[in-house]
């Protein structure tokens, strides 16, 4: 079920909402514009009538009742409304099922180009006309209509960018040509069109487009083109090599490498650098990186070269945020290889990298060795002038700071140091990691102002540096903030093909169960006496055990769960940043 606002009339399931009069639809549209926020009844009255008549509030209540019957036809009499709810002095529409929200998520998505293009095209297909068209003259709709229109234009430009990234330049040209004709003030559209033409071997046409852009901007707006257009014109005239499609650059570079580098050892060591970059590109890349990483370590060991093996193991310093392994068998094999080669290495930086690897790959372990390795690696790194190494070892310490409940403050300190260190030394992947750690810790404190800021910072860095997997965590955080089953299901869809089974397996059922517990809804019959493994979900899982033990009258298990939770008595069971069971103290009574 979905509300539609990207067209001439407000629609529900693709059909105009059947109501008695235009003010009914106006109430619905006004609440949709608020995007889940409460709109006071007095504000609604003032927005509906230029001069509110006597009995306007009663009329508003009648409109709301009619709306509830229209959008929740199966709701039982006297049952509380689930979508259009009364909250304090006003009303709110609690739903993520709005085409505009789906479209916005698509436009902001950070995905590989081959996945992003069909998503963008599907998002643009949602539009049936101008947004909130029947309320174009209403002041309350103006800002949202402008915002959605800007998003639509940005989506068209992202389609052009994505087609260029995929090498589909001829396909991009006609759409971009039509677009600049309709929107001649969009300088980025002119840039994309000229670049597409140049990559189609139409250098003359590309320069003509840039001249047309200059003439349009100068004659009609009285301004010169911005630096991006000016630079592109110079680059085209000079046939700058960086204008070539990235695929061509890659092919030429790899061919040169193949010609120059023939040794097996050099190839194995270089492979790790490629895998490290591959791991942050998205689902397929992450899975491939895990598979080939172990193969590279095995190949190095088979050469009988412990120094090479140590470098290959320690060079894979990809930031890790989730405390459950995606592949426990491969992780255990990597830890075993690191332990085998560690006694052969004396250099502190190599030892620190091996120990940090043991700590990171032992995530979720109850063995004391993992935390010991993390702390030793950090100690070694602090004695060296190597910021990247220190960041890697801090990642290992973070992974081993979930061994009991109530450690959110310690993790927050790690996150804060990572952000500062990364900003100082341009370690942007670790800056993202630091913000995500701080987001999680802020959720444990229920400090959503701070967590919102860290989510925004992580998203901004991800967009700038093309890190699509970051969106998985920030969209799940947005689901936690919305705290509806629909929001959790929408977030779970991002995990399809993300290559993170350690995160995805069982997460959606856990989130839905947590939501049901918090809202007093029926909970699936799951009752386990097994202690949860260390990790970011530790408090949430102990809270669920405490709830189940109380429901079943299991005093022994309840006491065990409460004893585990007591160190986190002042926190919320939300330290994952993905789901919440509310205050831990609720489970200690």
PENOR-V552122 format. One record per run of one state. SS is the DSSP state (~ for helix, > for strand, _ for the rest). FROM is the first residue (numbers start at 1). TO is the last residue. If there is no record, write none. Layout:
SS;FROM;TO
SS;FROM;TO
This chain:
_;1;2
>;3;4
_;5;10
>;11;12
_;13;14
>;15;16
_;17;21
~;22;33
_;34;38
>;39;40
~;41;48
_;49;55
~;56;71
_;72;83
>;84;87
_;88;89
>;90;93
_;94;97
>;98;98
~;99;108
_;109;112
~;113;124
_;125;132
~;133;135
_;136;138
~;139;165
_;166;168
~;169;182
_;183;186
~;187;199
_;200;202
~;203;221
_;222;226
~;227;238
_;239;240
~;241;243
_;244;245
~;246;260
_;261;263
~;264;278
_;279;282
~;283;302
_;303;305
~;306;314
_;315;327
~;328;342
_;343;347
~;348;361
_;362;367
~;368;382
_;383;386
~;387;399
_;400;407
~;408;425
_;426;427
~;428;444
_;445;447
~;448;465
_;466;469
~;470;482
_;483;484
~;485;493
_;494;500
~;501;504
_;505;506
~;507;518
_;519;537
~;538;552
_;553;554
~;555;568
_;569;571
>;572;572
_;573;582
>;583;583
~;584;587
_;588;589
